[in-house]
Amino acid sequence: MKIAKILFGLLLTGLSACLFAGGGQEQEESESVEGMRVRMTFANETVTIRLENTPAARALAARLEEGALTLTFSDFAGNEKIASPDPPLVFTDTEGCDPDTGDLTVYIPWGNLAAFYRDSSGFSRDLAKIGRFEDDGISRLAAQREAFSAVWEAVENEENSER
């Protein structure tokens, strides 16, 4: 019985390590990313996303601290553009969301980004909100008919230093 408890403890420790693996993608809860901006450049377009202070947004911000990301987006279901970072975004503690037009989310089971250019079909526990596209950014993203590459960078400006 004692050996079973030890093995169970080791199993839990290993699972915990797997959940938090990902090269420091998850930031401490106290490190707010509220209002941080991300620049997305594609097809001679530049749009901006304002992050919210969620575990998913902190995972993306941590990834961008390591440098710019180049992601390939494609259309999904005629209502969102998706891209799969490699490795996928890893984070914990999400409550799900009901994305609106212009919301950037992550699909938790796959760790991929989903930018909604039409309202979603409702609340999903499998989606976590990252932020929102500013101005008409989501319409410019939606206008892309074919798969496309986009470069993502954290915007370094005075507004981000206020966070």
C-alpha positions as CSV (number, residue, x, y, z in Angstrom):
1,M,0.0,0.0,0.0
2,K,2.8,2.4,0.9
3,I,4.5,1.7,-2.5
4,A,1.2,2.4,-4.3
5,K,1.0,5.8,-2.5
6,I,4.6,6.6,-3.5
7,L,4.0,5.6,-7.1
8,F,0.8,7.7,-7.2
9,G,2.7,10.7,-5.8
10,L,5.4,10.3,-8.5
11,L,2.7,10.1,-11.2
12,L,1.1,13.3,-10.0
13,T,4.5,15.0,-9.9
14,G,5.2,13.9,-13.5
15,L,1.8,15.1,-14.7
16,S,2.3,18.5,-13.0
17,A,5.6,18.9,-14.7
18,C,4.0,18.1,-18.1
19,L,1.3,20.7,-17.6
20,F,3.8,23.4,-16.8
21,A,6.4,22.4,-19.5
22,G,6.7,24.9,-22.3
23,G,9.8,26.9,-21.9
24,G,8.4,29.4,-19.4
25,Q,5.3,30.2,-21.3
26,E,3.2,30.8,-18.3
27,Q,3.9,34.0,-16.3
28,E,3.3,34.5,-12.7
29,E,-0.3,35.6,-11.8
30,S,1.0,38.9,-10.5
31,E,2.6,39.8,-13.8
32,S,-0.3,41.6,-15.5
33,V,-0.4,41.9,-19.3
34,E,-3.6,44.0,-19.2
35,G,-3.5,46.5,-22.0
36,M,-0.3,45.1,-23.6
37,R,-0.4,45.4,-27.4
38,V,0.7,42.9,-30.0
39,R,1.4,43.9,-33.6
40,M,0.4,41.4,-36.3
41,T,1.9,42.0,-39.8
42,F,0.6,40.2,-42.9
43,A,0.1,40.9,-46.6
44,N,1.2,44.5,-46.3
45,E,-1.3,45.0,-43.4
46,T,-0.5,45.8,-39.8
47,V,-3.1,45.3,-37.1
48,T,-3.0,45.6,-33.3
49,I,-4.4,43.3,-30.6
50,R,-4.9,44.5,-27.0
51,L,-4.3,41.8,-24.5
52,E,-6.5,41.1,-21.5
53,N,-5.0,39.8,-18.2
54,T,-5.9,36.1,-18.6
55,P,-3.7,33.0,-18.3
56,A,-3.9,32.6,-22.1
57,A,-2.8,36.2,-22.7
58,R,0.1,35.7,-20.3
59,A,1.2,32.6,-22.1
60,L,1.2,34.4,-25.4
61,A,3.0,37.4,-23.9
62,A,5.7,35.1,-22.4
63,R,6.2,33.5,-25.9
64,L,6.6,36.9,-27.5
65,E,9.2,37.9,-24.9
66,E,11.4,35.3,-26.5
67,G,11.0,37.0,-29.9
68,A,8.7,37.5,-32.8
69,L,6.5,34.6,-33.9
70,T,5.7,33.8,-37.5
71,L,2.4,31.9,-37.8
72,T,0.4,30.6,-40.7
73,F,-3.3,31.4,-40.6
74,S,-6.1,29.7,-42.4
75,D,-9.9,29.9,-42.4
76,F,-11.9,27.7,-40.1
77,A,-15.7,27.2,-40.4
78,G,-16.2,30.5,-42.2
79,N,-16.0,32.4,-38.9
80,E,-12.5,32.4,-37.6
81,K,-8.9,32.4,-38.7
82,I,-6.7,29.9,-36.9
83,A,-3.0,29.3,-36.5
84,S,-1.0,26.7,-34.6
85,P,2.1,28.0,-32.7
86,D,4.9,25.4,-32.4
87,P,5.0,24.4,-29.6
88,P,1.3,25.0,-28.7
89,L,0.5,27.5,-26.1
90,V,0.3,25.9,-22.7
91,F,-1.4,27.4,-19.6
92,T,-3.8,26.5,-16.8
93,D,-6.7,28.0,-15.0
94,T,-9.3,29.0,-17.6
95,E,-13.0,29.4,-17.3
96,G,-13.9,29.2,-21.0
97,C,-15.5,32.1,-23.0
98,D,-18.1,33.1,-25.5
99,P,-16.1,35.0,-28.2
100,D,-17.5,38.0,-30.0
101,T,-16.4,39.3,-33.4
102,G,-12.9,40.7,-33.0
103,D,-11.9,38.4,-30.1
104,L,-8.6,36.5,-30.1
105,T,-8.8,33.2,-28.3
106,V,-6.8,30.0,-27.9
107,Y,-8.5,26.6,-28.4
108,I,-7.2,24.8,-25.3
109,P,-7.1,21.2,-26.5
110,W,-4.8,22.1,-29.4
111,G,-3.1,25.2,-28.1
112,N,-3.9,27.1,-31.3
113,L,-5.0,30.7,-31.8
114,A,-8.5,31.5,-33.1
115,A,-9.4,35.0,-34.3
116,F,-13.1,35.4,-34.6
117,Y,-14.3,37.5,-37.4
118,R,-18.0,36.4,-36.8
119,D,-19.7,35.8,-33.5
120,S,-19.1,32.3,-32.2
121,S,-21.9,29.8,-31.6
122,G,-21.8,30.4,-27.9
123,F,-19.9,29.6,-24.7
124,S,-17.1,27.0,-24.9
125,R,-15.0,25.7,-22.0
126,D,-12.4,24.8,-24.7
127,L,-11.8,28.5,-25.6
128,A,-9.8,31.0,-23.5
129,K,-9.8,34.7,-24.4
130,I,-6.5,36.4,-25.1
131,G,-7.6,39.9,-26.2
132,R,-9.3,41.9,-28.9
133,F,-8.4,43.3,-32.3
134,E,-8.3,47.1,-32.3
135,D,-9.9,49.4,-34.9
136,D,-10.8,47.5,-38.1
137,G,-8.1,44.9,-37.6
138,I,-10.4,41.9,-37.6
139,S,-12.1,42.9,-40.9
140,R,-8.6,43.2,-42.5
141,L,-7.8,39.7,-41.2
142,A,-11.1,38.3,-42.4
143,A,-10.5,39.7,-45.9
144,Q,-7.7,37.3,-46.4
145,R,-9.1,34.5,-48.6
146,E,-6.1,32.1,-48.7
147,A,-3.8,30.8,-46.0
148,F,-1.3,33.5,-45.1
149,S,1.8,34.1,-42.8
150,A,1.8,36.7,-40.1
151,V,4.5,38.0,-37.9
152,W,3.5,38.7,-34.3
153,E,5.5,41.1,-32.1
154,A,5.0,42.7,-28.7
155,V,4.6,46.5,-29.2
156,E,7.3,48.4,-27.3
157,N,5.9,51.8,-26.6
158,E,4.9,54.1,-23.7
159,E,1.4,52.6,-23.4
160,N,2.9,49.2,-22.6
161,S,5.2,50.6,-20.0
162,E,2.2,51.8,-18.0
163,R,1.1,48.2,-17.3
